[in-house]
Each structure stands twice: as C-alpha cells, then as structure tokens.
Amino acid sequence: MIQSIDTIIIGAGQGGLATSYYLKQQGREHLILEKSDQAGSAWRDGRWDSFTLVTPNWAFRLPGAEYSGEQPAGFLKRDEVVAIFAGYAEKFGLPLRTNTRVTAVEAGADGGFLVRTADTTYQARHVVMATGLFQTPRLPAFAARTPADILQLNSDNYRNPSQLPPGGVLVVGSSQSGCQIAQELHQSGHPVYLCTSGAGRIPRTYRGRDIFAWAAQMGFSDRTVDQLPSPKAKFAANPHMAGKSDGGSLNLHQFARDGIQLLGRLQDVQDGKLQLAGDLHDNLAKADKFEADMLQGIDAFIAQNGIEAPAETLPQSQDGYAREIVRELDLAASGIRTIIWTIGYRFDFSMVKFPVFDEDGYPIQQRGETAQPGLFFVGLPWLHKQKSGLLAGVAEDAAHIASRIAAGAACPA
C-alpha cells in the first residue's frame, strides 16, 4: 500500500513536534511517524526518576508551549516534561501516528521519497529527519568481559538507587549524566567509584545569575557550527553541572572530599579487574580549566559592558589531586556489584538511502537542509547553532525548515 503525502516527519521528539507545529500553521499537509507509543518518549523512557532539566524553565521554548509558570528560574522535572510532550500533538491538532517504525527513506520514481514502514509505504515530496543524535547508549566491547554476577546498566535504563543490589557502584563517565547519577547514588548510601573523563565543569550560578543566563546574554548558545575548532567538536561531552536549584554545583573535588572514589578512564576489564588509565589528575585539571576559562569570559563580558554584578570567587578545591592514581581495581574485592555506563550515545541514520553524510555519519547540511532536495534534518546538536539540539533553540531551526518547505526547497513535483 502506497499513500501520498506532502511531508513526512520521522520522530516525535522536540524537533519533530516543533517542525509539525510550524507546518500546521502554514496549513501544509504532513504526518509525523513515531516508533514509540507517544510523543517525547525519550524523556519518559530514557531518563532516571529524579531527572530535571539542567536549563532553567525560562529556556523551555517548545513553540506554543513556552514556559509561563511562576518558577522561571526553576527546573522542570522529568514527569513534567513528559506530560508537556504527551499532550502537545493533541493540543495543537498535529497529525501523529505512533507505534510506527520507519525502515527506509529511499528515492521515489518521480524524484520524491519513498518512506517505508512495516505496513505502509508513503510517497512524499519532503522528509524531515527528527530522530535525534542520542539513539543508542554506547557500550565498549570489553563490557562483555565483566563478571556475570555484576549488574550492568546505562543512563537510559537506570531509574533510582532502589533498583540496584546492595554494595558498591562503578559509574563510568564524568559528564553531565554520570556525575548526577554518581551524586544521587552516593547520597543514597551506596559506595561509589567514578571513572572520570576530560569533561568540563560548569557552576550552577556565578556573580548573582544562573550560568545559562550569562551564556544567553553573551551569545554563547548562539555560536554557529562554523565557529567550532573542528567538525568532531560537536560531539564533545556535556560538562557536568547540577540540574536542581537546591543542588549547588557539581565538582569532582567535592566528590573526593565526600568520599566518592575517583578513578581515571576505564580502559579494559580483565579477569574481574578494572584496567584504568593514569589520567585522573589530568582529567581534574581539564574540568578546572574549563570552569576557569568560562568564568574569566564572564568577568571580561561584565567589565566590557559595565554590568552591575556582585564580585564572586568560587572555592578552589584541590581534594581530587590528593587522591591516589589507581591503575587496577579488583571488582569483587572492592565490593562493586553494579556498573552504570554513561559514556554517550551512538547515532544511526542508515535508514536514509542518500549520500548526505560525512565520515562520522553526521548529515552534511546547511541549517538542516541537505544537498538532496526535500530532505531535511532537525533537532541535532550544532545543526546550526550550539542550542540547535536544545529545547531553548530547536524552534528556530524548525521554523526555518518549515519556511524552506513553504518556499519550495523540495524535490520536483
């Protein structure tokens, strides 16, 4: 069965919904295809119970559902975000088909596209890929050598400390998710070991304002992809920071002071033992420098623009540097019974049967528009700006793509 439709959007996350919102305003025929049973399922299925946004509520800018509550400086909880997404399509009358997995996007006979699913093939003039970049959690090959009696989870299927067996927990990765999970587990009473990386650190507030307020005013989130030092820089890990107004700032040195065992990068697992790089102090130095550079930039911006802001000097803890460099750790002897992997995600656009990808598999595009007429991408980090993959910035790209579709940036009719 072949069904013709002007535009197919693949994925009902923030990018797909935002694009649909603008196409609906244009009165343009389109359909969203979503593999899960509801819109925004990644927020429901891929976040732990205590998860909150790390961006303040005022930065929640899904078009038509921009935050307008009484806590603009607060942080929406996971369930609040899930509820917004779940009701979004109905609220705006968006055409959404759930439980529909797309298997291929191919060339159609008339120069358009064939979008194949299990029960229907759609013929479309435009296709908008909105499946996101965070699709499958990364897991190193050596994870298979972990002893069978150790529970292995990733940040997608970790929910709360109560799902873990008693005993120690190894968290692998010190970017945003890894540090937040490590802190929660430590506070719950689990002995925690944290394998660090070179991820940066950002304080929650500085000189009287939330760090995202400074970033927005300085144009930090409006940096465009051409300003990156290299194409691969768009895949850099998110710096660790707290996502709760009462959570202070995350800091590896404070973790060390609190009793979390800091380790270097995990390189292998052999015979029940972790093989670790000796880079703990280097990783700490990278996090320290990342924060120092950001604060120096804010100080300079304040001075250059004559902004009134109270002076502040953040504590310069050094506790992590006093920790021993461990190169090997016996899992059983250390009492570690759980490993949680927080080392990022893999993405896969193999369903798209057009040569529009670079050597990393990332789409070659200009603000979401590829060289294949009518084929677009939305909702990816650094698609156009730093904020392109965030709720604070996805609407700008979605509106642009909808305008390009309206202007006829498509395959021949």
C-alpha positions as CSV (number, residue, x, y, z in Angstrom):
1,M,0.0,0.0,0.0
2,I,1.4,3.4,-1.0
3,Q,0.0,6.6,0.5
4,S,0.9,10.0,-0.9
5,I,1.6,12.9,1.4
6,D,3.4,16.2,1.0
7,T,5.8,16.0,4.1
8,I,6.8,13.2,6.4
9,I,8.4,13.9,9.7
10,I,10.3,11.0,11.3
11,G,10.4,11.2,15.0
12,A,8.0,12.9,17.5
13,G,10.6,14.4,19.8
14,Q,11.2,18.2,20.2
15,G,12.5,18.6,16.7
16,G,9.7,16.7,15.0
17,L,6.9,18.3,17.0
18,A,8.3,21.8,16.6
19,T,8.5,21.3,12.8
20,S,5.0,20.0,12.7
21,Y,3.8,23.0,14.7
22,Y,5.0,25.4,12.1
23,L,3.8,23.3,9.2
24,K,0.4,23.2,10.8
25,Q,0.4,27.0,11.0
26,Q,1.1,27.0,7.2
27,G,-1.8,24.6,6.6
28,R,0.7,22.2,4.9
29,E,-0.2,18.6,4.6
30,H,2.2,16.4,6.7
31,L,2.4,13.4,9.0
32,I,4.7,12.6,12.0
33,L,5.8,9.0,12.3
34,E,6.9,7.9,15.8
35,K,8.2,4.5,16.6
36,S,7.1,4.6,20.3
37,D,3.6,4.9,21.7
38,Q,3.7,8.6,22.5
39,A,5.5,11.8,21.6
40,G,8.6,12.7,23.5
41,S,9.1,9.1,24.6
42,A,12.8,9.6,25.2
43,W,12.1,11.8,28.1
44,R,9.9,9.1,29.6
45,D,11.9,6.0,28.8
46,G,15.5,7.3,28.8
47,R,15.7,9.5,32.0
48,W,16.0,8.5,35.6
49,D,13.3,9.2,38.2
50,S,14.9,12.3,39.8
51,F,16.0,13.8,36.5
52,T,15.4,17.5,36.0
53,L,16.3,19.8,33.1
54,V,19.6,21.5,33.5
55,T,18.4,24.5,31.6
56,P,16.2,26.9,33.6
57,N,12.5,26.9,32.9
58,W,12.6,30.2,31.1
59,A,14.7,28.4,28.4
60,F,11.9,25.9,27.7
61,R,10.8,27.2,24.3
62,L,8.9,24.5,22.5
63,P,6.7,26.6,20.2
64,G,3.3,27.2,21.6
65,A,4.3,25.6,24.9
66,E,6.9,28.1,26.1
67,Y,7.2,28.1,29.9
68,S,4.9,30.7,31.5
69,G,4.7,29.5,35.1
70,E,5.7,31.0,38.4
71,Q,9.2,29.5,38.6
72,P,11.1,30.7,35.6
73,A,14.4,30.1,37.4
74,G,13.4,26.6,38.5
75,F,14.0,23.3,36.7
76,L,11.2,21.2,35.2
77,K,11.1,17.6,36.5
78,R,11.1,14.6,34.1
79,D,7.4,13.9,34.6
80,E,6.5,17.5,33.9
81,V,8.4,17.4,30.7
82,V,6.9,14.1,29.7
83,A,3.4,15.5,30.3
84,I,4.0,18.5,28.1
85,F,5.2,16.3,25.2
86,A,2.5,13.7,25.7
87,G,-0.3,16.3,25.3
88,Y,1.4,18.6,22.7
89,A,0.2,16.9,19.5
90,E,-3.5,16.8,20.7
91,K,-3.3,20.4,21.9
92,F,-2.3,21.7,18.5
93,G,-4.0,19.1,16.4
94,L,-0.8,17.7,15.0
95,P,-1.0,14.6,12.7
96,L,0.8,12.0,14.7
97,R,1.0,8.3,14.0
98,T,2.6,6.3,16.9
99,N,3.9,2.8,17.1
100,T,5.3,3.2,13.5
101,R,8.9,2.4,12.9
102,V,10.4,3.7,9.6
103,T,12.7,1.2,8.0
104,A,13.9,3.1,4.9
105,V,13.9,6.5,3.2
106,E,14.5,5.9,-0.5
107,A,14.3,7.6,-3.8
108,G,10.8,7.6,-5.4
109,A,10.1,7.1,-9.0
110,D,9.2,10.8,-9.6
111,G,12.2,12.2,-7.8
112,G,10.4,12.3,-4.4
113,F,10.8,9.9,-1.5
114,L,9.5,6.6,-0.5
115,V,9.3,6.2,3.3
116,R,8.8,2.6,4.2
117,T,7.2,1.2,7.4
118,A,6.0,-2.3,8.3
119,D,2.5,-1.8,6.9
120,T,2.6,1.3,4.7
121,T,4.9,3.0,2.2
122,Y,4.5,6.7,2.0
123,Q,5.4,8.8,-1.1
124,A,6.4,12.3,-0.1
125,R,7.9,15.5,-1.6
126,H,9.7,16.3,1.7
127,V,11.2,14.3,4.5
128,V,12.3,15.8,7.8
129,M,14.5,13.6,9.9
130,A,13.9,14.3,13.6
131,T,15.2,11.1,15.2
132,G,17.9,12.9,17.3
133,L,21.5,12.2,17.8
134,F,21.2,10.3,21.1
135,Q,19.8,7.0,19.9
136,T,21.7,4.0,21.4
137,P,23.8,4.2,24.6
138,R,27.5,3.4,24.0
139,L,28.9,0.3,25.5
140,P,32.5,-0.7,25.0
141,A,33.3,-4.2,23.7
142,F,35.2,-5.1,26.9
143,A,31.9,-4.7,28.8
144,A,31.2,-8.3,27.7
145,R,34.1,-9.4,29.9
146,T,32.5,-8.1,33.0
147,P,31.7,-10.9,35.5
148,A,28.2,-12.2,35.1
149,D,27.2,-11.5,38.7
150,I,27.6,-7.7,38.2
151,L,24.5,-5.8,37.1
152,Q,25.2,-3.6,34.2
153,L,23.0,-0.6,33.3
154,N,23.4,2.6,31.3
155,S,21.9,6.0,31.9
156,D,18.9,5.1,29.7
157,N,17.7,2.3,31.9
158,Y,18.9,3.5,35.3
159,R,15.9,4.7,37.3
160,N,16.8,5.1,41.0
161,P,19.1,3.6,43.7
162,S,16.5,1.1,44.9
163,Q,16.8,-0.9,41.7
164,L,20.4,-1.7,42.5
165,P,21.7,-4.6,44.6
166,P,23.4,-3.6,47.9
167,G,27.1,-2.8,47.6
168,G,29.4,-0.6,45.5
169,V,28.6,1.1,42.2
170,L,31.0,1.9,39.4
171,V,29.8,4.9,37.3
172,V,31.8,5.1,34.1
173,G,31.9,8.7,32.7
174,S,32.0,12.1,34.3
175,S,30.0,14.2,32.0
176,Q,26.6,15.6,33.0
177,S,24.7,12.3,33.4
178,G,27.5,10.4,35.1
179,C,28.1,13.0,37.8
180,Q,24.4,13.5,38.6
181,I,23.9,9.7,38.9
182,A,27.1,9.3,41.0
183,Q,25.9,12.0,43.4
184,E,22.5,10.5,43.8
185,L,23.9,7.0,44.5
186,H,26.4,8.4,47.0
187,Q,23.6,10.3,48.8
188,S,21.6,7.1,48.9
189,G,24.4,5.3,50.8
190,H,26.0,3.3,48.0
191,P,29.8,3.3,47.9
192,V,30.5,5.0,44.6
193,Y,33.5,4.7,42.2
194,L,33.6,7.2,39.4
195,C,35.7,6.7,36.2
196,T,36.5,10.3,35.1
197,S,37.0,11.7,31.6
198,G,38.1,15.0,30.2
199,A,34.6,16.5,30.5
200,G,34.4,20.1,31.7
201,R,32.6,21.6,34.7
202,I,30.1,24.5,34.9
203,P,28.9,26.1,38.2
204,R,25.1,26.5,38.6
205,T,25.4,30.2,39.4
206,Y,28.0,32.9,39.2
207,R,28.0,36.5,40.2
208,G,24.4,36.5,41.1
209,R,22.9,34.8,38.0
210,D,22.3,31.4,36.6
211,I,25.1,30.3,34.3
212,F,22.7,29.9,31.4
213,A,21.5,33.5,31.8
214,W,25.1,34.6,31.3
215,A,25.6,32.2,28.4
216,A,22.4,33.6,26.7
217,Q,23.4,37.2,27.2
218,M,26.9,36.6,25.9
219,G,25.6,34.8,22.8
220,F,27.4,31.6,23.9
221,S,24.4,29.4,22.8
222,D,24.1,31.3,19.5
223,R,27.6,30.3,18.3
224,T,27.3,28.7,14.9
225,V,28.8,25.5,13.8
226,D,31.5,27.2,11.6
227,Q,33.0,28.6,14.8
228,L,33.9,25.1,16.1
229,P,37.6,24.2,16.1
230,S,36.9,21.0,14.2
231,P,33.8,19.1,12.9
232,K,34.3,16.5,15.6
233,A,34.0,19.1,18.4
234,K,30.2,19.0,18.0
235,F,30.3,15.5,19.7
236,A,32.1,16.7,22.8
237,A,30.7,15.5,26.1
238,N,28.4,17.9,28.0
239,P,30.1,19.5,31.0
240,H,28.9,18.3,34.4
241,M,26.6,20.6,36.3
242,A,23.7,20.4,38.7
243,G,20.1,20.5,37.4
244,K,18.3,21.5,40.6
245,S,18.1,24.9,42.2
246,D,18.9,23.5,45.6
247,G,21.6,21.2,44.3
248,G,24.5,23.5,44.3
249,S,27.3,22.9,41.7
250,L,28.8,19.5,40.9
251,N,32.5,19.3,41.4
252,L,34.8,16.3,41.3
253,H,37.0,17.7,44.0
254,Q,33.9,17.9,46.3
255,F,33.1,14.3,45.3
256,A,36.5,13.3,46.5
257,R,36.0,15.1,49.8
258,D,32.6,13.5,50.3
259,G,34.1,10.0,49.8
260,I,33.4,9.1,46.2
261,Q,36.4,7.2,44.8
262,L,37.7,9.0,41.7
263,L,39.4,6.9,39.1
264,G,41.0,7.5,35.7
265,R,39.5,6.5,32.4
266,L,38.4,2.8,32.2
267,Q,40.4,1.0,29.5
268,D,39.5,-2.6,29.9
269,V,38.1,-5.3,32.2
270,Q,40.2,-8.5,32.6
271,D,39.7,-11.4,35.0
272,G,37.3,-9.4,37.2
273,K,39.7,-6.4,37.4
274,L,39.3,-2.9,36.0
275,Q,42.3,-1.7,33.9
276,L,42.5,2.1,34.4
277,A,44.4,4.9,32.7
278,G,46.6,7.0,35.0
279,D,44.9,10.2,33.8
280,L,42.8,11.1,36.9
281,H,44.8,14.3,37.7
282,D,44.8,15.3,34.0
283,N,41.0,14.9,33.9
284,L,40.6,17.0,37.0
285,A,42.8,19.7,35.5
286,K,40.7,19.8,32.3
287,A,37.5,20.3,34.4
288,D,39.2,23.0,36.4
289,K,40.4,24.8,33.3
290,F,37.0,24.6,31.6
291,E,35.4,26.3,34.5
292,A,38.1,28.9,34.9
293,D,38.0,29.8,31.2
294,M,34.2,30.3,31.3
295,L,34.3,32.4,34.5
296,Q,37.1,34.5,33.0
297,G,35.0,35.1,29.9
298,I,32.0,36.2,32.1
299,D,34.2,38.5,34.1
300,A,35.5,40.1,30.9
301,F,32.0,40.5,29.5
302,I,30.8,42.2,32.7
303,A,33.7,44.6,32.6
304,Q,33.4,45.4,28.9
305,N,29.7,46.1,29.2
306,G,29.6,47.9,32.5
307,I,27.2,45.4,34.0
308,E,26.5,45.6,37.7
309,A,27.1,42.2,39.2
310,P,28.5,41.3,42.6
311,A,32.1,40.1,42.6
312,E,32.5,36.4,43.4
313,T,35.4,34.0,43.8
314,L,34.4,30.4,43.6
315,P,36.1,27.9,46.1
316,Q,39.2,26.4,44.5
317,S,39.1,22.9,45.9
318,Q,42.1,20.6,45.3
319,D,40.9,17.5,47.0
320,G,40.9,15.3,43.9
321,Y,44.6,15.9,43.3
322,A,45.4,14.2,46.6
323,R,43.8,11.0,45.5
324,E,46.0,8.1,44.6
325,I,46.3,7.1,41.0
326,V,44.8,3.6,40.7
327,R,45.7,1.6,37.7
328,E,44.0,-1.7,38.6
329,L,40.9,-2.4,40.7
330,D,39.5,-5.8,41.7
331,L,35.7,-5.6,41.3
332,A,34.9,-8.3,43.9
333,A,37.4,-7.1,46.5
334,S,36.1,-3.5,46.1
335,G,32.6,-4.7,46.7
336,I,31.4,-3.3,43.3
337,R,28.2,-5.1,42.3
338,T,26.8,-2.7,39.7
339,I,28.3,-0.8,36.7
340,I,26.4,2.1,35.2
341,W,27.7,3.2,31.8
342,T,27.3,6.9,31.0
343,I,29.7,7.3,28.1
344,G,27.5,8.8,25.5
345,Y,25.4,7.6,22.6
346,R,25.7,6.2,19.1
347,F,23.6,7.6,16.2
348,D,22.4,5.8,13.1
349,F,20.8,7.3,10.1
350,S,21.3,4.2,7.9
351,M,17.6,4.2,7.1
352,V,18.3,7.2,4.8
353,K,19.5,5.9,1.5
354,F,21.1,9.0,0.2
355,P,24.8,10.0,0.2
356,V,24.4,13.0,2.5
357,F,26.6,12.1,5.4
358,D,30.2,12.8,6.4
359,E,32.8,10.4,7.6
360,D,31.3,10.4,11.1
361,G,27.8,9.6,9.8
362,Y,26.6,13.1,10.6
363,P,24.4,14.8,7.9
364,I,26.1,17.2,5.6
365,Q,23.7,20.2,5.6
366,Q,23.2,23.9,5.9
367,R,20.9,24.7,8.7
368,G,19.2,21.4,8.3
369,E,18.9,21.4,4.5
370,T,20.8,18.7,2.7
371,A,22.0,18.6,-0.9
372,Q,19.2,16.1,-1.6
373,P,16.3,18.4,-2.5
374,G,13.5,18.0,0.0
375,L,15.5,16.1,2.7
376,F,16.0,18.0,6.0
377,F,17.3,17.3,9.5
378,V,16.2,19.0,12.7
379,G,16.9,18.7,16.4
380,L,20.6,17.8,16.3
381,P,23.4,19.4,18.4
382,W,25.2,22.0,16.4
383,L,22.9,21.6,13.4
384,H,23.2,25.4,13.0
385,K,23.9,26.8,16.5
386,Q,25.1,25.4,19.8
387,K,21.5,25.4,21.0
388,S,20.1,23.6,17.9
389,G,19.6,20.4,19.9
390,L,18.2,22.0,23.0
391,L,14.6,23.0,23.9
392,A,15.9,26.5,24.0
393,G,16.9,26.5,20.3
394,V,15.1,23.8,18.4
395,A,12.2,26.1,17.5
396,E,14.4,28.4,15.5
397,D,15.7,25.6,13.2
398,A,12.2,24.1,12.9
399,A,10.7,27.4,11.8
400,H,13.5,27.8,9.3
401,I,13.0,24.4,7.8
402,A,9.2,24.9,7.6
403,S,9.8,28.2,5.8
404,R,12.2,26.4,3.3
405,I,9.5,23.8,2.7
406,A,7.0,26.5,2.1
407,A,9.4,28.3,-0.3
408,G,9.6,25.2,-2.4
409,A,13.0,23.8,-1.4
410,A,11.9,20.4,-2.4
411,C,12.1,17.6,-5.0
412,P,10.3,18.1,-8.3
413,A,6.6,17.8,-8.1
